[in-house]
């Protein structure tokens, strides 16, 4: 039963003061070891002892019948078991989950209310082996009513708000990851500035909500005074949004336009992601916000137009060139323009686009760093269809010599594909 409680001043991982309650006689014997919160008794006698309890302090194995009754929703049987032996309140599963952890995950409001009335306050604050509190569990499952109960009606609710698990996820991270907009709303309203925190994977709640595609959750988070946008591997929330939701991407561009130019660990900007997916509408949205992002290159010196060419997304290339006509001049580290890339990757739609558009004629005979034109590369790759496409266009120069002193015909002469060799001979003879 709940006994008389002592008021404690706590310090979280940023040394911010928090008030919490703890039943007398429990602190010295049960509250130990490292966890996110440090407590200080008002009289100054206790120093740096953890308020949030790890499962090692609940060393009683959960009674199998209690677990079965809880999962079956048999509250009468569970009540009888707990009345027979009150120490069963302290039982835990193999993963360190208490009765409350399981009840919260199952969304059993009635049981949680009953347990609140039976347990000392500090028993609400246990963490399982993953470091999850019952607030983490409620947020992960999106149980709005239970979150409200914990945050607004329980003495330890505000303490739980700042607790991080082993991945350094707060309850807000869990709610955002699940796309639980109502849970995010409650947690944001409760404060504690968790929207500005990232976990060990550098994931912010905003990134997780964008990755989930939850428009409402993103909207809630963008309303926070301080919000972090980071994601794993150097990504940001816009990288995630372009893969999930046009509406979220638009919200982020309106609120944080600088994300459009931020690059991940491979130096890819959000437009690289959009181009790779072939999402013309997303590419258009990003370019409308800032056309110069088309010039951004990744760690292989590939720009969005190269990425689109490698995937044979001719419509994406048209969109890029509509906003940024000089993107045709962009080359990768080997000196390849987008037509070189298209030739190498057998992107026939892109080759046809270039050949049919007089404004793109400059790309047709350009050389890479080895002096190879797209036709050289098509012959080297034994790509019969693209060789024939190129040779059928009068603007393609068949006599260009590369750095090895070879024309496309010279390369074709050693080609096993007779149709390519014959076609090259016929076209070259005709041009001469």
C-alpha positions as MATLAB code, in Angstrom:
seq = 'XXXXXXXXXXXXXXXXXXXXXXXXXXXXXXXXXXXXXXXXXXXXXXXXXXXXXXXXXXXXXXXXXXXXXXXXXXXXXXXXXXXXXXXXXXXXXXXXXXXXXXXXXXXXXXXXXXXXXXXXXXXXXXXXXXXXXXXXXXXXXXXXXXXXXXXXXXXXXXXXXXXXXXXXXXXXXXXXXXXXXXXXXXXXXXXXXXXXXXXXXXXXXXXXXXXXXXXXXXXXXXXXXXXXXXXXXXXXXXXXXXXXXXXXXXXXXXXXXXXXXXXXXXXXXXXXXXXXXXXXXXXXXXXXXXXXXXXXXXXXXXXXXXXXXXXXXXXXXXXXXXXXXXXXXXXXXXXXXXXXXXXXXXXXXXXXXXXXXXXXXXXXXXXXXXXXXXXXXXXXXXXXXXXXXXXXXXXXXXXXXXXXXXXXXXXXXXXXXXXXXXXXXXXXXXXX';
ca = [
       0.000    0.000    0.000;
       1.073    3.555   -0.546;
       2.832    4.913    2.517;
       4.011    8.332    3.581;
       6.357    9.759    0.969;
       9.495   11.887    1.130;
      10.023   14.764   -1.270;
      13.278   14.432   -3.191;
      15.147   16.733   -5.516;
      16.414   14.879   -8.589;
      18.859   15.745  -11.316;
      18.500   14.359  -14.811;
      21.265   13.756  -17.361;
      21.595   17.520  -17.914;
      21.655   18.240  -14.170;
      18.230   19.864  -14.315;
      16.345   19.813  -11.021;
      13.242   17.611  -10.745;
      11.012   16.951   -7.748;
       9.841   13.408   -7.016;
       8.368   11.393   -4.193;
       9.765    8.256   -2.591;
       8.414    6.096    0.187;
      10.511    6.035    3.373;
      12.769    3.118    4.145;
      13.235    2.230    0.471;
      16.077    4.456   -0.627;
      19.092    2.889    1.065;
      18.081   -0.728    0.448;
      16.479   -0.599   -2.993;
      17.582    2.494   -4.908;
      21.062    2.013   -6.301;
      23.177    1.824   -9.446;
      23.390    3.893  -12.540;
      20.346    5.200  -14.330;
      19.451    8.458  -16.008;
      18.300   10.283  -12.862;
      20.286   11.136   -9.750;
      18.506   11.918   -6.469;
      19.428   14.083   -3.504;
      17.565   13.864   -0.215;
      16.450   17.197    1.183;
      18.727   16.855    4.227;
      21.732   16.254    1.982;
      22.490   12.822    3.439;
      22.092   10.830    0.229;
      24.212   11.555   -2.833;
      23.952   10.423   -6.451;
      21.720    7.444   -5.915;
      19.523    6.373   -8.764;
      15.809    6.931   -8.341;
      14.781    4.894  -11.347;
      15.122    1.277  -10.351;
      16.692   -1.362  -12.553;
      15.240   -4.900  -12.704;
      18.149   -6.136  -10.573;
      16.366   -4.572   -7.625;
      13.261   -6.630   -8.370;
      14.896  -10.003   -7.988;
      11.652  -11.935   -7.621;
      10.682  -14.011  -10.643;
       7.158  -13.296  -11.828;
       4.744  -16.025  -10.800;
       3.648  -17.892  -13.976;
       0.003  -17.780  -12.925;
       0.174  -14.000  -12.510;
       1.558  -13.584  -16.009;
      -1.041  -15.948  -17.492;
      -3.921  -14.195  -15.712;
      -2.649  -10.781  -16.797;
      -2.312  -11.754  -20.457;
      -5.719  -13.463  -20.405;
      -7.332  -10.411  -18.846;
      -8.529  -12.476  -15.880;
      -8.449   -9.736  -13.294;
     -10.293  -11.753  -10.649;
      -7.650  -14.486  -10.723;
      -4.804  -11.953  -10.747;
      -6.296  -10.115   -7.768;
      -6.543  -13.384   -5.817;
      -2.929  -14.270   -6.563;
      -1.687  -10.882   -5.441;
      -3.810  -10.968   -2.301;
      -2.438  -14.394   -1.413;
       1.146  -13.156   -1.697;
       1.769   -9.372   -1.959;
       5.426   -9.980   -2.855;
       4.169  -11.061   -6.262;
       3.740   -7.362   -7.015;
       7.549   -7.279   -7.293;
       7.862  -10.146   -9.766;
       9.548   -9.651  -13.103;
       9.807  -11.597  -16.364;
      13.038  -12.787  -17.953;
      13.325   -9.404  -19.709;
      12.820   -7.524  -16.486;
       9.226   -6.511  -17.157;
       7.026   -5.885  -14.129;
       3.275   -6.393  -13.899;
       2.883   -2.722  -14.781;
       5.117   -2.975  -17.859;
       2.939   -5.769  -19.211;
      -0.356   -4.171  -18.177;
       0.605   -0.891  -19.831;
       1.725   -2.629  -23.042;
      -1.609   -4.473  -23.145;
      -3.527   -1.262  -22.513;
      -5.327   -2.594  -19.449;
      -6.590    0.650  -17.897;
      -8.485   -1.006  -15.048;
      -5.552   -3.067  -13.855;
      -3.185   -0.111  -14.044;
      -5.525    1.956  -11.905;
      -5.763   -0.873   -9.385;
      -2.006   -1.298   -9.275;
      -1.516    2.427   -8.807;
      -3.646    2.153   -5.697;
      -1.646   -0.801   -4.364;
       1.982   -0.034   -5.133;
       4.432    2.373   -3.580;
       5.286    5.233   -5.908;
       8.841    4.062   -6.521;
       7.608    0.741   -7.910;
       6.099    2.686  -10.784;
       9.584    3.798  -11.736;
      11.256    0.471  -12.480;
      13.113    0.012  -15.766;
      13.284   -3.347  -17.526;
      16.445   -4.799  -19.036;
      16.114   -2.469  -22.027;
      15.807    0.479  -19.683;
      12.131    0.994  -20.528;
       9.814    2.512  -17.953;
       6.056    2.079  -18.091;
       5.897    5.474  -19.835;
       8.061    4.089  -22.652;
       5.686    1.131  -22.944;
       2.577    3.317  -23.037;
       4.083    5.636  -25.649;
       5.313    2.736  -27.806;
       1.847    1.170  -27.820;
       0.105    4.505  -28.327;
      -2.166    4.077  -25.299;
      -3.364    7.671  -24.931;
      -5.489    7.204  -21.825;
      -2.704    5.474  -19.938;
      -0.237    8.178  -20.951;
      -2.621   10.788  -19.602;
      -2.979    8.827  -16.372;
       0.782    8.555  -15.954;
       1.628   12.136  -16.885;
      -1.194   14.009  -15.208;
      -2.371   11.886  -12.306;
       0.658   10.057  -11.010;
       3.261   11.516   -8.668;
       6.143   10.051  -10.699;
       4.802   11.073  -14.107;
       7.004   14.117  -14.559;
      10.033   12.138  -13.430;
       9.323    9.470  -16.050;
       9.162   12.113  -18.780;
      12.922   12.642  -18.695;
      13.995    9.027  -18.346;
      15.932    7.508  -21.247;
      16.277    3.797  -21.950;
      19.451    2.006  -23.054;
      19.079    3.360  -26.580;
      18.645    6.797  -24.986;
      15.088    6.906  -26.269;
      12.629    9.014  -24.340;
       8.912    8.224  -24.311;
       8.587   10.880  -27.029;
      10.985    8.929  -29.261;
       8.813    5.850  -28.837;
       5.577    7.679  -29.616;
       7.116    9.318  -32.689;
       8.595    6.024  -33.934;
       5.154    4.447  -33.789;
       3.495    7.432  -35.453;
       1.150    7.846  -32.485;
       0.088   11.453  -32.995;
      -2.110   11.703  -29.891;
       0.670   10.294  -27.732;
       3.124   12.765  -29.238;
       0.662   15.578  -28.549;
       0.365   14.639  -24.873;
       4.088   14.258  -24.366;
       4.890   17.523  -26.137;
       2.257   19.338  -24.072;
       3.755   17.895  -20.891;
       7.051   19.579  -21.693;
      10.555   18.408  -20.699;
      12.083   19.457  -24.024;
      12.525   15.884  -25.323;
      11.969   17.024  -28.936;
      15.499   18.427  -28.805;
      17.156   15.095  -27.903;
      18.636   12.354  -30.066;
      19.234    8.727  -29.101;
      22.422    6.688  -29.519;
      21.624    6.265  -33.217;
      21.339   10.056  -33.612;
      17.592    9.718  -34.184;
      15.462   12.665  -33.105;
      11.705   12.348  -32.501;
      11.129   14.545  -35.570;
      13.173   12.225  -37.772;
      11.336    9.173  -36.430;
       7.921   10.735  -37.017;
       8.912   11.720  -40.567;
      10.273    8.229  -41.229;
       6.973    6.792  -40.028;
       5.067    9.146  -42.313;
       2.941   10.593  -39.507;
       1.866   14.043  -40.672;
       0.138   14.896  -37.388;
       3.088   13.839  -35.242;
       5.478   15.919  -37.354;
       3.104   18.866  -37.074;
       3.096   18.566  -33.274;
       6.879   18.355  -33.075;
       7.438   21.312  -35.378;
       5.407   23.359  -32.931;
       8.009   22.819  -30.186;
      10.191   25.758  -29.210;
      13.344   23.675  -29.702;
      13.350   20.672  -32.006;
      16.191   18.556  -33.356;
      15.958   17.259  -36.932;
      18.829   14.762  -36.984;
      18.676   11.140  -38.087;
      21.139    8.220  -38.381;
      24.160    8.251  -40.697;
      24.045   12.018  -41.008;
      20.505   12.088  -42.362;
      17.908   14.630  -41.341;
      14.113   14.589  -41.164;
      13.819   15.726  -44.799;
      15.814   12.712  -45.994;
      13.217   10.543  -44.260;
      10.278   12.608  -45.500;
      11.175   12.388  -49.204;
      10.940    8.611  -48.870;
       7.581    8.687  -47.079;
       5.384   11.740  -47.450;
       5.020   14.726  -49.764;
       3.028   16.604  -47.119;
       5.704   16.119  -44.463;
       8.437   17.186  -46.882;
       6.487   20.351  -47.647;
       6.010   21.121  -43.943;
       9.713   20.671  -43.296;
      10.716   22.864  -46.232;
       8.386   25.596  -45.009;
       9.693   25.392  -41.425;
      13.331   24.356  -41.983;
      14.355   25.212  -45.576;
      18.024   24.693  -44.702;
      17.445   20.918  -44.561;
      17.198   20.896  -48.357;
      20.966   21.381  -48.589;
      22.030   19.228  -45.641;
      23.857   16.059  -46.650;
      24.161   12.660  -44.992;
      27.351   10.720  -44.258;
      27.682    9.789  -47.946;
      27.155   13.474  -48.837;
      23.755   12.756  -50.376;
      21.190   15.546  -50.088;
      17.443   14.853  -49.943;
      17.229   15.384  -53.709;
      19.536   12.411  -54.245;
      17.003   10.273  -52.377;
      14.072   11.655  -54.357;
      15.893   11.126  -57.671;
      16.808    7.570  -56.699;
      13.144    6.819  -56.009;
      12.021    8.334  -59.311;
       9.544   10.570  -57.478;
       8.977   13.436  -59.913;
       6.595   15.310  -57.635;
       9.078   15.218  -54.764;
      11.945   16.289  -57.023;
       9.813   19.183  -58.219;
       8.959   20.213  -54.649;
      12.610   20.243  -53.607;
      13.777   22.129  -56.705;
      11.018   24.713  -56.389;
      12.338   25.476  -52.926;
      15.944   25.778  -54.178;
      16.967   24.971  -57.750;
      20.681   25.048  -56.919;
      20.428   21.766  -55.012;
      20.676   20.094  -58.426;
      24.401   21.000  -58.329;
      25.051   19.144  -55.060;
      27.220   16.060  -55.501;
      27.718   13.119  -53.159;
      30.952   11.407  -52.114;
      31.254    9.892  -55.599;
      30.645   13.267  -57.239;
      27.240   12.079  -58.404;
      24.523   14.706  -58.636;
      20.786   14.056  -58.765;
      20.821   13.953  -62.575;
      23.441   11.179  -62.502;
      21.346    9.209  -60.017;
      18.235    9.597  -62.171;
      20.173    8.576  -65.297;
      21.493    5.430  -63.626;
      17.896    4.439  -62.812;
      16.580    5.320  -66.288;
      14.193    7.956  -64.896;
      13.892   10.205  -67.939;
      10.971   12.133  -66.442;
      13.047   13.035  -63.381;
      15.844   14.289  -65.629;
      13.369   16.459  -67.524;
      12.193   17.957  -64.223;
      15.755   18.637  -63.088;
      16.632   20.322  -66.385;
      13.463   22.417  -66.272;
      14.639   24.008  -63.027;
      18.376   23.791  -63.597;
      19.307   23.664  -67.327;
      23.057   23.673  -66.705;
      22.845   20.347  -64.854;
      23.820   18.782  -68.192;
      27.357   20.039  -67.531;
      27.743   18.188  -64.238;
      30.254   15.336  -64.246;
      31.267   12.695  -61.720;
      34.814   11.912  -60.569;
      35.476    9.989  -63.810;
      34.278   12.863  -65.961;
      30.989   11.199  -66.882;
      28.017   13.371  -67.728;
      24.511   11.979  -67.260;
      24.490   10.460  -70.778;
      27.727    8.579  -70.057;
      26.030    7.179  -66.941;
      22.893    6.264  -68.883;
      24.991    4.454  -71.474;
      26.871    2.493  -68.839;
      23.677    1.466  -67.042;
      21.714    0.649  -70.213;
      19.186    3.407  -69.508;
      17.560    3.468  -72.929;
      14.790    5.949  -71.998;
      17.378    8.546  -71.003;
      19.384    7.979  -74.193;
      16.226    8.432  -76.265;
      15.417   11.637  -74.366;
      18.832   13.127  -75.156;
      18.727   12.131  -78.817;
      15.230   13.574  -79.284;
      15.968   16.926  -77.650;
      18.062   19.396  -79.698;
      18.859   21.361  -76.530;
      20.813   18.382  -75.205;
      23.038   17.868  -78.251;
      26.139   19.088  -76.375;
      26.039   15.989  -74.191;
      26.112   13.516  -77.056;
      29.815   13.652  -77.981;
      31.349   14.806  -74.707;
      34.385   12.913  -73.440;
      35.041   11.540  -69.975;
      38.508   11.683  -68.381;
      39.614    8.748  -70.553;
      38.448   10.499  -73.706;
      35.480    8.187  -74.184;
      32.207    9.439  -75.614;
      28.911    7.744  -74.797;
      29.299    5.761  -78.017;
      32.709    4.455  -76.911;
      31.124    3.257  -73.669;
      28.129    1.677  -75.399;
      30.433   -0.355  -77.639;
      32.679   -1.327  -74.712;
      29.640   -2.552  -72.807;
      28.383   -4.534  -75.806;
      25.052   -2.746  -75.513;
      23.531   -3.430  -78.896;
      20.326   -1.390  -78.381;
      22.086    1.770  -77.246;
      24.782    1.431  -79.936;
      22.044    1.275  -82.553;
      20.200    4.224  -81.004;
      23.329    6.368  -81.031;
      24.362    5.377  -84.541;
      20.908    6.219  -85.850;
      21.420    9.855  -84.876;
      23.422   11.981  -87.284;
      24.759   14.194  -84.491;
      26.751   11.299  -82.991;
      30.409   11.518  -84.037;
      31.770    8.032  -84.728;
      35.352    9.201  -85.323;
      36.211   10.600  -81.904;
      39.536    9.234  -80.619;
      39.928    8.447  -76.925;
      43.121    8.657  -74.850;
      44.124    5.180  -76.007;
      43.977    6.346  -79.607;
      40.825    4.338  -80.356;
      37.620    5.304  -82.107;
      34.372    3.478  -81.372;
      34.936    1.496  -84.606;
      38.378    0.409  -83.405;
      36.782   -0.932  -80.237;
      33.967   -2.557  -82.220;
      36.478   -4.383  -84.426;
      37.411   -6.566  -81.472;
      33.805   -6.976  -80.378;
      32.355  -10.484  -80.401;
      28.927   -9.090  -81.294;
      28.907   -9.185  -85.115;
      25.832   -6.969  -85.404;
      27.588   -4.159  -83.514;
      30.728   -4.530  -85.605;
      28.804   -4.597  -88.892;
      26.623   -1.660  -87.884;
      29.699    0.377  -86.942;
      31.416   -0.401  -90.256;
      28.332    0.538  -92.286;
      27.717    3.809  -90.460;
      31.376    4.835  -90.543;
      31.643    4.066  -94.264;
      28.491    6.072  -94.923;
      29.819    9.094  -92.979;
      33.104    9.018  -94.860;
];
